[in-house]
Amino acid sequence: MQTLEQLIKNYFGIYIRPDKAVTVEERIRPLLAKHNCINAHELFLKVDSDTTHGIINDIANAVTTNFTYFNREEPHFDFLLKNVYPPLVRELRQKNSLDLRIWCAACSSGEEAYSLAMTIRDYLDMDYSNWRSGVLATDLSTTALEEAIAGIYPSDRMIYLKKDAIKKYFSPINDYTYKIKASLAKEVTFRKFNLKTKTYPFKQRFHIIFCRNVMIYFDLEMINHVVENIYKNLETNGYLFISNTETLGRKNSLFEYIAPGIYRKK
Ligand SMILES: C[S@@+](CC[C@H](N)C(=O)[O-])C[C@H]1O[C@@H](n2cnc3c(N)ncnc32)[C@H](O)[C@@H]1O
Protein backbone atom coordinates (compact mmCIF):
# COMPACT_ATOMS: atom_id res chain seq x y z
CA MET A 1 0.00 0.00 0.00
CA GLN A 2 1.51 3.31 -1.07
CA THR A 3 1.86 6.21 1.35
CA LEU A 4 0.38 9.63 0.71
CA GLU A 5 3.84 10.91 -0.23
CA GLN A 6 4.32 8.10 -2.80
CA LEU A 7 0.88 8.69 -4.29
CA ILE A 8 1.56 12.42 -4.71
CA LYS A 9 4.94 11.73 -6.30
CA ASN A 10 3.55 9.05 -8.64
CA TYR A 11 0.66 11.16 -9.90
CA PHE A 12 2.07 14.70 -9.86
CA GLY A 13 5.84 14.38 -9.49
CA ILE A 14 5.64 16.49 -6.33
CA TYR A 15 8.20 15.49 -3.71
CA ILE A 16 6.98 15.83 -0.12
CA ARG A 17 9.86 16.36 2.27
CA PRO A 18 9.55 14.21 5.43
CA ASP A 19 9.17 17.36 7.59
CA LYS A 20 6.18 18.47 5.44
CA ALA A 21 4.31 15.15 5.55
CA VAL A 22 2.14 16.15 8.53
CA THR A 23 1.05 19.40 6.86
CA VAL A 24 0.10 17.52 3.70
CA GLU A 25 -1.87 14.92 5.68
CA GLU A 26 -3.78 17.78 7.31
CA ARG A 27 -4.62 19.22 3.90
CA ILE A 28 -6.01 15.83 2.81
CA ARG A 29 -8.13 15.26 5.93
CA PRO A 30 -11.23 17.23 4.76
CA LEU A 31 -11.39 14.92 1.71
CA LEU A 32 -12.11 11.84 3.84
CA ALA A 33 -15.64 12.94 4.72
CA LYS A 34 -16.30 14.23 1.20
CA HIS A 35 -15.48 10.83 -0.31
CA ASN A 36 -17.01 8.74 2.51
CA CYS A 37 -13.73 7.30 3.71
CA ILE A 38 -12.79 6.44 7.29
CA ASN A 39 -9.07 6.94 6.78
CA ALA A 40 -6.45 7.90 4.18
CA HIS A 41 -5.78 4.24 3.35
CA GLU A 42 -9.39 3.84 2.18
CA LEU A 43 -9.18 7.06 0.17
CA PHE A 44 -6.04 5.91 -1.67
CA LEU A 45 -7.64 2.54 -2.47
CA LYS A 46 -10.48 4.40 -4.16
CA VAL A 47 -8.21 6.58 -6.33
CA ASP A 48 -7.46 3.96 -9.00
CA SER A 49 -11.06 2.78 -9.39
CA ASP A 50 -12.48 6.33 -9.45
CA THR A 51 -13.31 6.74 -13.14
CA THR A 52 -14.38 10.37 -12.64
CA HIS A 53 -10.84 11.22 -11.36
CA GLY A 54 -12.62 13.37 -8.76
CA ILE A 55 -10.56 12.06 -5.84
CA ILE A 56 -7.15 12.54 -7.44
CA ASN A 57 -8.27 15.98 -8.64
CA ASP A 58 -9.27 16.93 -5.07
CA ILE A 59 -5.90 15.65 -3.80
CA ALA A 60 -4.09 17.79 -6.42
CA ASN A 61 -6.06 20.84 -5.33
CA ALA A 62 -5.31 20.12 -1.68
CA VAL A 63 -1.56 19.55 -1.96
CA THR A 64 -0.48 22.21 -4.46
CA THR A 65 0.81 25.60 -3.36
CA ASN A 66 -0.62 28.27 -5.62
CA PHE A 67 1.10 31.42 -4.34
CA THR A 68 1.73 33.92 -7.16
CA TYR A 69 1.24 37.56 -8.15
CA PHE A 70 1.36 39.85 -11.20
CA ASN A 71 4.82 40.64 -12.63
CA ARG A 72 6.54 38.27 -10.19
CA GLU A 73 10.31 38.42 -10.81
CA GLU A 74 9.80 41.59 -12.83
CA PRO A 75 13.21 41.53 -14.63
CA HIS A 76 11.92 38.58 -16.68
CA PHE A 77 9.11 40.68 -18.13
CA ASP A 78 11.51 43.59 -18.81
CA PHE A 79 13.85 41.13 -20.54
CA LEU A 80 11.02 39.96 -22.81
CA LEU A 81 10.20 43.52 -23.82
CA LYS A 82 13.80 44.64 -24.34
CA ASN A 83 15.66 41.54 -25.52
CA VAL A 84 13.27 38.84 -26.72
CA TYR A 85 10.38 40.49 -28.57
CA PRO A 86 12.33 42.94 -30.80
CA PRO A 87 14.42 40.32 -32.68
CA LEU A 88 11.75 37.61 -32.50
CA VAL A 89 8.95 39.82 -33.83
CA ARG A 90 11.29 41.11 -36.57
CA GLU A 91 12.18 37.53 -37.56
CA LEU A 92 8.56 36.37 -37.61
CA ARG A 93 7.52 39.39 -39.66
CA GLN A 94 10.27 38.63 -42.18
CA LYS A 95 8.98 35.05 -42.46
CA ASN A 96 5.44 36.39 -42.74
CA SER A 97 4.50 34.13 -39.85
CA LEU A 98 2.60 36.36 -37.43
CA ASP A 99 2.18 33.65 -34.83
CA LEU A 100 4.06 34.08 -31.56
CA ARG A 101 3.43 31.18 -29.21
CA ILE A 102 3.91 31.45 -25.44
CA TRP A 103 3.28 28.69 -22.90
CA CYS A 104 2.90 29.50 -19.25
CA ALA A 105 3.29 26.10 -17.55
CA ALA A 106 2.16 25.99 -13.89
CA CYS A 107 0.24 29.26 -14.24
CA SER A 108 -1.60 28.85 -10.91
CA SER A 109 -4.43 31.42 -10.62
CA GLY A 110 -3.45 33.22 -13.84
CA GLU A 111 -1.46 36.28 -12.74
CA GLU A 112 1.71 35.18 -14.59
CA ALA A 113 -0.18 34.34 -17.80
CA TYR A 114 -2.03 37.66 -17.82
CA SER A 115 1.25 39.50 -17.09
CA LEU A 116 2.69 37.79 -20.20
CA ALA A 117 -0.34 38.70 -22.30
CA MET A 118 0.07 42.34 -21.22
CA THR A 119 3.71 42.42 -22.38
CA ILE A 120 2.96 41.08 -25.83
CA ARG A 121 -0.03 43.40 -26.27
CA ASP A 122 2.03 46.37 -25.14
CA TYR A 123 4.89 45.43 -27.45
CA LEU A 124 2.84 44.78 -30.59
CA ASP A 125 0.52 47.69 -29.79
CA MET A 126 -1.48 48.75 -32.88
CA ASP A 127 -0.19 45.77 -34.87
CA TYR A 128 -1.52 43.29 -32.28
CA SER A 129 -4.74 42.49 -34.14
CA ASN A 130 -2.71 41.26 -37.14
CA TRP A 131 -1.04 38.58 -35.03
CA ARG A 132 -2.26 35.16 -33.94
CA SER A 133 -0.23 35.55 -30.78
CA GLY A 134 -1.61 34.29 -27.49
CA VAL A 135 -0.71 32.59 -24.23
CA LEU A 136 -1.48 28.98 -23.41
CA ALA A 137 -1.63 28.74 -19.62
CA THR A 138 -1.75 25.37 -17.85
CA ASP A 139 -1.79 24.08 -14.31
CA LEU A 140 -2.55 20.92 -12.38
CA SER A 141 -4.91 22.57 -9.91
CA THR A 142 -8.48 23.04 -11.12
CA THR A 143 -9.31 25.43 -8.26
CA ALA A 144 -6.40 27.65 -9.34
CA LEU A 145 -7.58 27.45 -12.96
CA GLU A 146 -11.14 28.40 -11.96
CA GLU A 147 -9.74 31.50 -10.28
CA ALA A 148 -7.65 32.25 -13.37
CA ILE A 149 -10.68 32.01 -15.67
CA ALA A 150 -12.77 34.22 -13.35
CA GLY A 151 -9.93 36.79 -13.54
CA ILE A 152 -10.86 38.59 -10.31
CA TYR A 153 -7.93 39.62 -8.13
CA PRO A 154 -7.24 41.38 -4.83
CA SER A 155 -5.12 44.51 -5.24
CA ASP A 156 -2.30 43.11 -3.05
CA ARG A 157 -1.38 40.75 -5.91
CA MET A 158 -1.12 43.75 -8.25
CA ILE A 159 1.46 45.88 -6.44
CA TYR A 160 4.11 45.35 -9.14
CA LEU A 161 1.78 46.50 -11.91
CA LYS A 162 2.11 50.07 -13.15
CA LYS A 163 -0.96 52.33 -12.76
CA ASP A 164 -1.27 52.58 -16.56
CA ALA A 165 -1.43 48.78 -16.88
CA ILE A 166 -4.15 48.56 -14.22
CA LYS A 167 -6.18 51.20 -16.04
CA LYS A 168 -5.69 49.55 -19.43
CA TYR A 169 -6.29 45.91 -18.49
CA PHE A 170 -8.57 45.86 -15.40
CA SER A 171 -12.02 47.03 -14.36
CA PRO A 172 -12.31 47.94 -10.66
CA ILE A 173 -14.92 46.00 -8.71
CA ASN A 174 -14.22 47.90 -5.48
CA ASP A 175 -11.19 49.61 -3.89
CA TYR A 176 -9.44 46.29 -3.27
CA THR A 177 -10.65 44.04 -6.10
CA TYR A 178 -10.14 44.19 -9.85
CA LYS A 179 -11.32 42.13 -12.82
CA ILE A 180 -9.29 41.45 -15.96
CA LYS A 181 -10.95 43.09 -18.97
CA ALA A 182 -12.43 40.72 -21.55
CA SER A 183 -10.14 42.15 -24.24
CA LEU A 184 -7.10 40.75 -22.38
CA ALA A 185 -8.80 37.63 -21.03
CA LYS A 186 -9.51 36.37 -24.55
CA GLU A 187 -5.77 36.30 -25.28
CA VAL A 188 -5.12 33.61 -22.66
CA THR A 189 -6.32 30.01 -22.93
CA PHE A 190 -6.38 28.09 -19.64
CA ARG A 191 -6.18 24.30 -19.59
CA LYS A 192 -5.53 21.61 -17.03
CA PHE A 193 -2.17 19.93 -17.66
CA ASN A 194 0.00 17.76 -15.43
CA LEU A 195 3.73 18.24 -16.04
CA LYS A 196 4.20 14.59 -15.00
CA THR A 197 2.48 13.54 -18.28
CA LYS A 198 4.80 11.19 -20.17
CA THR A 199 4.79 12.92 -23.55
CA TYR A 200 3.56 16.48 -23.87
CA PRO A 201 0.77 16.74 -26.45
CA PHE A 202 1.36 20.13 -28.10
CA LYS A 203 1.00 20.33 -31.87
CA GLN A 204 3.36 23.24 -32.37
CA ARG A 205 6.49 24.33 -30.58
CA PHE A 206 6.53 27.47 -28.47
CA HIS A 207 8.82 30.47 -28.87
CA ILE A 208 8.74 31.23 -25.14
CA ILE A 209 8.04 28.97 -22.16
CA PHE A 210 7.61 30.16 -18.58
CA CYS A 211 7.89 27.34 -16.03
CA ARG A 212 8.61 29.20 -12.81
CA ASN A 213 8.34 28.34 -9.14
CA VAL A 214 7.08 24.81 -9.73
CA MET A 215 10.25 22.75 -10.13
CA ILE A 216 11.11 23.60 -6.50
CA TYR A 217 8.42 21.03 -5.63
CA PHE A 218 10.00 18.30 -7.80
CA ASP A 219 12.89 15.89 -7.26
CA LEU A 220 15.77 15.63 -9.75
CA GLU A 221 14.15 12.84 -11.78
CA MET A 222 10.98 14.91 -12.30
CA ILE A 223 12.99 18.08 -13.07
CA ASN A 224 14.87 16.15 -15.78
CA HIS A 225 11.56 14.88 -17.19
CA VAL A 226 10.01 18.36 -17.31
CA VAL A 227 13.08 20.10 -18.73
CA GLU A 228 13.51 17.43 -21.44
CA ASN A 229 9.87 17.78 -22.48
CA ILE A 230 10.08 21.56 -22.44
CA TYR A 231 13.17 21.30 -24.65
CA LYS A 232 11.23 19.17 -27.16
CA ASN A 233 8.37 21.66 -27.21
CA LEU A 234 10.49 24.80 -27.58
CA GLU A 235 11.58 26.28 -30.91
CA THR A 236 15.34 26.33 -31.57
CA ASN A 237 16.66 29.59 -30.06
CA GLY A 238 13.43 29.79 -28.03
CA TYR A 239 13.54 31.02 -24.44
CA LEU A 240 12.85 29.14 -21.22
CA PHE A 241 12.20 31.14 -18.05
CA ILE A 242 12.46 29.45 -14.66
CA SER A 243 12.64 31.04 -11.24
CA ASN A 244 15.96 32.55 -10.12
CA THR A 245 16.04 29.99 -7.31
CA GLU A 246 15.56 26.94 -9.59
CA THR A 247 17.96 24.90 -11.75
CA LEU A 248 17.63 22.80 -14.92
CA GLY A 249 19.05 19.66 -13.29
CA ARG A 250 20.99 17.31 -15.56
CA LYS A 251 19.43 18.73 -18.74
CA ASN A 252 21.33 21.98 -18.22
CA SER A 253 23.58 21.38 -21.24
CA LEU A 254 20.62 21.50 -23.64
CA PHE A 255 20.32 25.23 -22.97
CA GLU A 256 22.50 28.30 -23.07
CA TYR A 257 22.45 30.36 -19.86
CA ILE A 258 21.46 33.96 -20.64
CA ALA A 259 20.65 35.68 -17.32
CA PRO A 260 19.29 34.63 -13.89
CA GLY A 261 16.37 32.26 -14.60
CA ILE A 262 16.64 32.79 -18.38
CA TYR A 263 17.83 30.08 -20.78
CA ARG A 264 17.88 29.63 -24.55
CA LYS A 265 17.47 26.38 -26.48
CA LYS A 266 20.66 25.58 -28.38
C1 LIG B 1 3.86 28.48 -6.58
S1 LIG B 1 2.82 28.27 -7.98
C2 LIG B 1 3.77 29.14 -9.23
C3 LIG B 1 2.89 30.03 -10.08
C4 LIG B 1 3.64 30.88 -11.09
N1 LIG B 1 4.31 30.06 -12.07
C5 LIG B 1 4.63 31.81 -10.44
O1 LIG B 1 5.83 31.68 -10.65
O2 LIG B 1 4.19 32.69 -9.69
C6 LIG B 1 3.14 26.55 -8.41
C7 LIG B 1 2.07 25.97 -9.31
O3 LIG B 1 2.54 24.74 -9.83
C8 LIG B 1 1.42 23.88 -9.99
N2 LIG B 1 1.88 22.49 -10.10
C9 LIG B 1 2.42 21.71 -9.15
N3 LIG B 1 2.69 20.48 -9.63
C10 LIG B 1 2.31 20.50 -10.94
C11 LIG B 1 2.33 19.53 -11.97
N4 LIG B 1 2.77 18.29 -11.77
N5 LIG B 1 1.85 19.89 -13.19
C12 LIG B 1 1.38 21.14 -13.40
N6 LIG B 1 1.33 22.09 -12.47
C13 LIG B 1 1.80 21.78 -11.24
C14 LIG B 1 0.58 24.16 -8.75
O4 LIG B 1 -0.75 23.78 -8.92
C15 LIG B 1 0.77 25.66 -8.58
O5 LIG B 1 -0.29 26.39 -9.15
The ligand as an SDF file (V2000), in Angstrom:
LIG
                    3D

 27 29  0  0  0  0  0  0  0  0999 V2000
    3.8630   28.4790   -6.5810 C   0  0  0  0  0  0  0  0  0  0  0  0
    2.8240   28.2690   -7.9830 S   0  0  0  0  0  0  0  0  0  0  0  0
    3.7670   29.1390   -9.2340 C   0  0  0  0  0  0  0  0  0  0  0  0
    2.8930   30.0270  -10.0760 C   0  0  0  0  0  0  0  0  0  0  0  0
    3.6410   30.8760  -11.0940 C   0  0  0  0  0  0  0  0  0  0  0  0
    4.3130   30.0640  -12.0730 N   0  0  0  0  0  0  0  0  0  0  0  0
    4.6270   31.8080  -10.4350 C   0  0  0  0  0  0  0  0  0  0  0  0
    5.8310   31.6770  -10.6470 O   0  0  0  0  0  0  0  0  0  0  0  0
    4.1930   32.6860   -9.6910 O   0  0  0  0  0  0  0  0  0  0  0  0
    3.1380   26.5500   -8.4120 C   0  0  0  0  0  0  0  0  0  0  0  0
    2.0700   25.9670   -9.3080 C   0  0  0  0  0  0  0  0  0  0  0  0
    2.5370   24.7410   -9.8310 O   0  0  0  0  0  0  0  0  0  0  0  0
    1.4160   23.8830   -9.9920 C   0  0  0  0  0  0  0  0  0  0  0  0
    1.8750   22.4920  -10.1000 N   0  0  0  0  0  0  0  0  0  0  0  0
    2.4170   21.7070   -9.1480 C   0  0  0  0  0  0  0  0  0  0  0  0
    2.6850   20.4830   -9.6310 N   0  0  0  0  0  0  0  0  0  0  0  0
    2.3070   20.4960  -10.9390 C   0  0  0  0  0  0  0  0  0  0  0  0
    2.3280   19.5270  -11.9730 C   0  0  0  0  0  0  0  0  0  0  0  0
    2.7680   18.2940  -11.7670 N   0  0  0  0  0  0  0  0  0  0  0  0
    1.8460   19.8860  -13.1890 N   0  0  0  0  0  0  0  0  0  0  0  0
    1.3750   21.1410  -13.4000 C   0  0  0  0  0  0  0  0  0  0  0  0
    1.3290   22.0900  -12.4670 N   0  0  0  0  0  0  0  0  0  0  0  0
    1.7980   21.7800  -11.2380 C   0  0  0  0  0  0  0  0  0  0  0  0
    0.5840   24.1600   -8.7500 C   0  0  0  0  0  0  0  0  0  0  0  0
   -0.7540   23.7820   -8.9180 O   0  0  0  0  0  0  0  0  0  0  0  0
    0.7650   25.6620   -8.5760 C   0  0  0  0  0  0  0  0  0  0  0  0
   -0.2860   26.3880   -9.1490 O   0  0  0  0  0  0  0  0  0  0  0  0
  1  2  1  0
  2  3  1  0
  2 10  1  0
  3  4  1  0
  4  5  1  0
  5  6  1  0
  5  7  1  0
  7  8  2  0
  7  9  1  0
 10 11  1  0
 11 12  1  0
 11 26  1  0
 12 13  1  0
 13 14  1  0
 13 24  1  0
 14 15  1  0
 14 23  1  0
 15 16  2  0
 16 17  1  0
 17 18  1  0
 17 23  2  0
 18 19  1  0
 18 20  2  0
 20 21  1  0
 21 22  2  0
 22 23  1  0
 24 25  1  0
 24 26  1  0
 26 27  1  0
M  CHG  2   2   1   9  -1
M  END
$$$$
